[in-house]
Amino acid sequence: MKLPRLARLTLLPLLLASVLLLTACHRDEPMPWQLTDITGHMPDLSFKLTDDTGKTVTAADYRGKVVLLYFGYTHCPDVCPLTLAHLHVVMQQLGKLADDTRILFVSVDPTRDTPDVLHGYVNAFDPHAVGLTGSAGDIEALSKRYRSAFTREPDKGDGSYDVSHSSGIYVFDRDGKARLLATPSDTQDKLIHDLHLLLSTGDQSLGNRP
């Protein structure tokens, strides 16, 4: 049955409103993350440090990349090398997409971890990894910014010492927004899944950064 013109004009705004409502609902659906979603709960990526080539860098230098931020140190006996090896496998699984990521390894032991030491260490694991160091104050401030923590343990008597530190991996999107937190209990498959989601969104033209 054909509706009168007045009825059709009355129904049109209602139909448009329904479409907009459905579209809004669809857009507000949460992303199917498998890692811990920290969107809105952590500040944007921000720092000024020295990279493993001796160059001063800031978070802005990594805009356009999906960043994985990890606090560790080169003398770490177990957790750090295991984490970097884990991330290397993740990068391999991402294939070409890995070129749009950066692993930022921030040293919590700046006294021993000079740029040269960091360069040899991170590059032994993965070419997408960058070692970062700075003053003790800068490192502590960055750690506190992301509610991470580290403590230098007493000397062992031979001049060596360990540094206890948090082991989370903070994941930032291409715009430097904190999005996800990976813990040691999270599998490589979870991280790969969520990185695929992040890498498939955003401005692909921003991918040509350091």
HELIX and SHEET records of a PDB file:
HELIX    1   1 ARG A    5  ARG A   27  1                                  23    
HELIX    2   2 ALA A   59  TYR A   62  5                                   4    
HELIX    3   3 VAL A   79  LEU A   94  1                                  16    
HELIX    4   4 GLY A   95  ASP A  100  5                                   6    
HELIX    5   5 PRO A  115  ASN A  123  1                                   9    
HELIX    6   6 ALA A  136  ARG A  145  1                                  10    
HELIX    7   7 GLN A  188  LEU A  199  1                                  12    
HELIX    8   8 GLN A  204  GLY A  207  5                                   4    
SHEET    1   A 8 THR A  36  ASP A  37  0                                        
SHEET    2   A 8 ALA A 178  ALA A 182 -1                                        
SHEET    3   A 8 ILE A 169  PHE A 172 -1                                        
SHEET    4   A 8 VAL A  66  GLY A  72 -1                                        
SHEET    5   A 8 THR A 101  SER A 107  1                                        
SHEET    6   A 8 ALA A 129  THR A 133  1                                        
SHEET    7   A 8 LYS A  48  ASP A  51 -1                                        
SHEET    8   A 8 THR A  56  THR A  58 -1                                        
SHEET    1   B 2 PHE A 150  ARG A 152  0                                        
SHEET    2   B 2 VAL A 163  HIS A 165 -1                                        
END                                                                             
